Amino acid sequence: MRAIVIEGGKGPAEALKIGEAENPTLATGQILIKVEAAGVNRPDIIQRLGFYPPPPGAPATMGLEVAGEVIDGAGRWKPGDRICALLGGGGYAERAACDARHALPIPIGLTAVEAAGLPETVFTVYANVFEGGALKAGETLMVHGATSGIGVTAIQMGKAAGAKVIATGRGRGKADEAKRLGADIAVDASAEDFEAVAKSAGGVDVVLDMVGGSYFAKNLASLKTGGRIVFIASLGGGTAELPIGALMQKRAIVTGSTLRPRGADEKARLAAEVERVVWPWIEAGKVKPVVERTFPLADAAKAHALLESGAHTGKVVLTV
């Protein structure tokens, strides 16, 4: 089958080439998917650079989410079913295998391209904002990186859950886009102090942070008593100084997680929760996929370059 390979094993976006790979071999309980579209995510970039090897048993090929048609069924799925799926890897290809429990039906009204951008982002937001961060209706969520794939999903899911949302992005255009997506307050972090804005709004209960570094102290200062900070990346720096006294006074919780290394049973549990809670929001139009651009599979290098530039809102998707 055709698949994207990394020339030399690692390198810049230009190292991504269309090549040949063995068809997936199915283990017990797995389904085989004819891939129609594959989401592009920042962990793919980190893997391409050589810093994020796939977990044991996962394909070496990149790609953490796909949508398409079941070829070989298992569990609840039969050939011909239209699904999207969370993968440990292998999505940048014509066919992919996954645990049947990690697939979900394409929500009513969505295309394969739209659905391909759902699993990695929706699972990540649900696990971190609603489970790790315990966001509840009536609380305030602050989302950094507002126009990223995660950011646009978090804004919409926060609003669907009945929360107030403050979103930050670097540049007035990104802030305006966050407002259009439903944020109650949008902050241009390159020109405004998000801590001051958050405090003037009464503080926040949950912060979803993919920046890290210098944002930590300001996140903590923005929290209400009992607030939670959840890290999903550290694009602005992997270390931060922890003011323990302030943490104690706020009775704050600082946590974070990754998705890909989680065990199969944990991902299956999370998939069931996402289908129960989030899929109805999508089908009701409360959460809508935002796809910036699609590229043919062979142009994966161009897709990575766009994602690395930051000049996108929402998802970048490969079509197969």
Salt bridges, closest charged atoms under 4 A:
GLU36 OE2 - ARG82 NH1 2.34
GLU65 OE2 - LYS315 NZ 2.58
ASP81 OD1 - LYS78 NZ 3.15
GLU94 OE2 - ARG2 NE 3.10
ASP99 OD2 - ARG101 NH2 2.91
ASP99 OD2 - HIS102 NE2 3.82
GLU131 OE1 - ARG269 NH2 2.85
GLU139 OE1 - ARG228 NH2 2.85
ASP176 OD1 - ARG172 NE 3.22
GLU177 OE2 - ARG180 NH2 2.53
ASP184 OD2 - LYS159 NZ 2.93
GLU192 OE2 - ARG172 NH1 3.14
ASP193 OD1 - LYS218 NZ 2.73
GLU195 OE2 - LYS199 NZ 2.82
GLU195 OE1 - LYS218 NZ 3.55
ASP205 OD2 - LYS224 NZ 3.39
ASP265 OD1 - ARG101 NH1 2.81
GLU266 OE2 - ARG262 NH1 3.11
GLU266 OE2 - ARG269 NH2 2.91
GLU273 OE1 - ARG276 NH2 2.80
GLU275 OE1 - ARG76 NH1 2.92
GLU308 OE2 - ARG48 NH2 3.02
